Amino acid sequence: MDDAPTHSANPWPAGGLALVIGASGGIGAALLAHLQADLRFAQVLGLSRSSQPALDLLNEASIAQAAAHVAGLGQPLRLLIDATGLLHSPGQPPEKSWQQLDPVQMAQAFAVNAIGPALLMKHFLPLLPRQGHAVFVTLSAKVGSIGDNKLGGWYSYRASKAALNQLVHTAAIELRRRQPQALCVALHPGTVATALSAPFAKTGLQVQAPDHAAARLLGVIDGLQAADSGGFFNHDGSVLPW
Ligand SMILES: NC(=O)c1ccc[n+]([C@@H]2O[C@H](COP(=O)([O-])OP(=O)(O)OC[C@H]3O[C@@H](n4cnc5c(N)ncnc54)[C@H](OP(=O)(O)O)[C@@H]3O)[C@@H](O)[C@H]2O)c1
């Protein structure tokens, strides 16, 4: 049985554009496929470092150009899902101890996991319509929760996702003033079988297929209410501690 959260009411105004950033990733590609199969949006677009136009979080000009491209499509931007993120890169596993802290690795994690999504907010939040439901989602991670941190380790990833959560909460306050019907939230997708999680997938851990995770996340997104803006939610829709 599919245990994805389901919501019968369709919160989306007719037409409009759904955009996935990080569409080349494991979860991003699955989200894009689900949205393309879902006729609730008039247009569905995926962007990544390899799309046309390309969007690289480390290059603000590429983000601005991508936002201009999206604005030029002429559809109201109803849903943006940021599915980018970085946990490890070649030769740089997440830190197990403070002895492994490396300023270059830390800066890279903050650049991709916090500053990049903040620049997405800068260039894409103004595109959310002033009228009608619209949602900006960024994929965070439960390990970015300070309240939930019992294991330690993964310093850069944890801290950059905690920074991301603060950015989401802060942007939601400004968004409420500018576009009162639009929401900005952070979601934890659960453990999902992708390149990001592959080196750490332990037997016994509940690992979801990307397709299943995408369905669950879209169920949570469909159920979001105005009061949820600025929040940090698990893939079952429950609230996560900061
Ligand atoms: N998988 C899990 O178990 C899990 C658990 C908790 C949270 N998350 C979060 O879920 C999100 C998606 O993760 P995933 O598992 O789907 O990872 P993934 O398969 O490794 O995908 C990561 C995505 O981020 C993009 N990206 C990385 N650096 C970028 C940059 N400089 N500019 C633009 N895009 C960049 C990648 O693009 P390229 O293809 O160009 O490299 C790719 O599209 C991440 O935020 C991750 O932290 C995942």
The ligand as an SDF file (V2000), in Angstrom:
LIG
                    3D

 48 52  0  0  0  0  0  0  0  0999 V2000
   18.9730   11.3520   -0.6160 N   0  0  0  0  0  0  0  0  0  0  0  0
   18.7280   11.4620    0.6860 C   0  0  0  0  0  0  0  0  0  0  0  0
   18.6990   10.4640    1.4290 O   0  0  0  0  0  0  0  0  0  0  0  0
   18.4980   12.8110    1.2970 C   0  0  0  0  0  0  0  0  0  0  0  0
   18.2600   12.8810    2.6860 C   0  0  0  0  0  0  0  0  0  0  0  0
   18.0390   14.1260    3.2610 C   0  0  0  0  0  0  0  0  0  0  0  0
   18.0460   15.2700    2.4660 C   0  0  0  0  0  0  0  0  0  0  0  0
   18.2990   15.1730    1.1360 N   0  0  0  0  0  0  0  0  0  0  0  0
   18.3400   16.4180    0.3520 C   0  0  0  0  0  0  0  0  0  0  0  0
   17.5480   16.2820   -0.8180 O   0  0  0  0  0  0  0  0  0  0  0  0
   18.1010   17.0980   -1.8600 C   0  0  0  0  0  0  0  0  0  0  0  0
   18.2850   16.2650   -3.1260 C   0  0  0  0  0  0  0  0  0  0  0  0
   19.2060   15.2360   -2.8490 O   0  0  0  0  0  0  0  0  0  0  0  0
   19.4360   13.9670   -3.7890 P   0  0  0  0  0  0  0  0  0  0  0  0
   19.4890   12.8020   -2.8750 O   0  0  0  0  0  0  0  0  0  0  0  0
   18.4770   13.9720   -4.9210 O   0  0  0  0  0  0  0  0  0  0  0  0
   20.9160   14.2590   -4.2890 O   0  0  0  0  0  0  0  0  0  0  0  0
   21.6090   14.0930   -5.7220 P   0  0  0  0  0  0  0  0  0  0  0  0
   21.0160   12.9680   -6.4910 O   0  0  0  0  0  0  0  0  0  0  0  0
   23.0790   14.0760   -5.4270 O   0  0  0  0  0  0  0  0  0  0  0  0
   21.2160   15.4590   -6.4580 O   0  0  0  0  0  0  0  0  0  0  0  0
   21.8090   16.6700   -6.0640 C   0  0  0  0  0  0  0  0  0  0  0  0
   21.3760   17.7540   -7.0200 C   0  0  0  0  0  0  0  0  0  0  0  0
   22.0330   18.9760   -6.6100 O   0  0  0  0  0  0  0  0  0  0  0  0
   22.5830   19.5580   -7.7800 C   0  0  0  0  0  0  0  0  0  0  0  0
   23.7020   20.4500   -7.5030 N   0  0  0  0  0  0  0  0  0  0  0  0
   24.8110   20.1940   -6.7900 C   0  0  0  0  0  0  0  0  0  0  0  0
   25.6360   21.2580   -6.8460 N   0  0  0  0  0  0  0  0  0  0  0  0
   25.0190   22.1890   -7.6160 C   0  0  0  0  0  0  0  0  0  0  0  0
   25.3480   23.4860   -8.0590 C   0  0  0  0  0  0  0  0  0  0  0  0
   26.5080   24.0710   -7.7630 N   0  0  0  0  0  0  0  0  0  0  0  0
   24.4710   24.1620   -8.8360 N   0  0  0  0  0  0  0  0  0  0  0  0
   23.2940   23.5810   -9.2000 C   0  0  0  0  0  0  0  0  0  0  0  0
   22.9250   22.3530   -8.8150 N   0  0  0  0  0  0  0  0  0  0  0  0
   23.7870   21.6720   -8.0370 C   0  0  0  0  0  0  0  0  0  0  0  0
   23.0250   18.3770   -8.6210 C   0  0  0  0  0  0  0  0  0  0  0  0
   23.2760   18.8040   -9.9340 O   0  0  0  0  0  0  0  0  0  0  0  0
   24.3350   18.0510  -10.8990 P   0  0  0  0  0  0  0  0  0  0  0  0
   23.5820   16.8990  -11.4850 O   0  0  0  0  0  0  0  0  0  0  0  0
   24.6780   19.1040  -11.8970 O   0  0  0  0  0  0  0  0  0  0  0  0
   25.4980   17.6460  -10.0350 O   0  0  0  0  0  0  0  0  0  0  0  0
   21.7990   17.4900   -8.4700 C   0  0  0  0  0  0  0  0  0  0  0  0
   20.7700   17.9360   -9.3400 O   0  0  0  0  0  0  0  0  0  0  0  0
   19.4000   17.6870   -1.2900 C   0  0  0  0  0  0  0  0  0  0  0  0
   19.1470   18.9660   -0.7800 O   0  0  0  0  0  0  0  0  0  0  0  0
   19.7340   16.7540   -0.1340 C   0  0  0  0  0  0  0  0  0  0  0  0
   20.4940   17.3970    0.8560 O   0  0  0  0  0  0  0  0  0  0  0  0
   18.5270   13.9770    0.5240 C   0  0  0  0  0  0  0  0  0  0  0  0
  1  2  1  0
  2  3  2  0
  2  4  1  0
  4  5  1  0
  4 48  2  0
  5  6  2  0
  6  7  1  0
  7  8  2  0
  8  9  1  0
  8 48  1  0
  9 10  1  0
  9 46  1  0
 10 11  1  0
 11 12  1  0
 11 44  1  0
 12 13  1  0
 13 14  1  0
 14 15  2  0
 14 16  1  0
 14 17  1  0
 17 18  1  0
 18 19  2  0
 18 20  1  0
 18 21  1  0
 21 22  1  0
 22 23  1  0
 23 24  1  0
 23 42  1  0
 24 25  1  0
 25 26  1  0
 25 36  1  0
 26 27  1  0
 26 35  1  0
 27 28  2  0
 28 29  1  0
 29 30  1  0
 29 35  2  0
 30 31  1  0
 30 32  2  0
 32 33  1  0
 33 34  2  0
 34 35  1  0
 36 37  1  0
 36 42  1  0
 37 38  1  0
 38 39  2  0
 38 40  1  0
 38 41  1  0
 42 43  1  0
 44 45  1  0
 44 46  1  0
 46 47  1  0
M  CHG  2   8   1  16  -1
M  END
$$$$
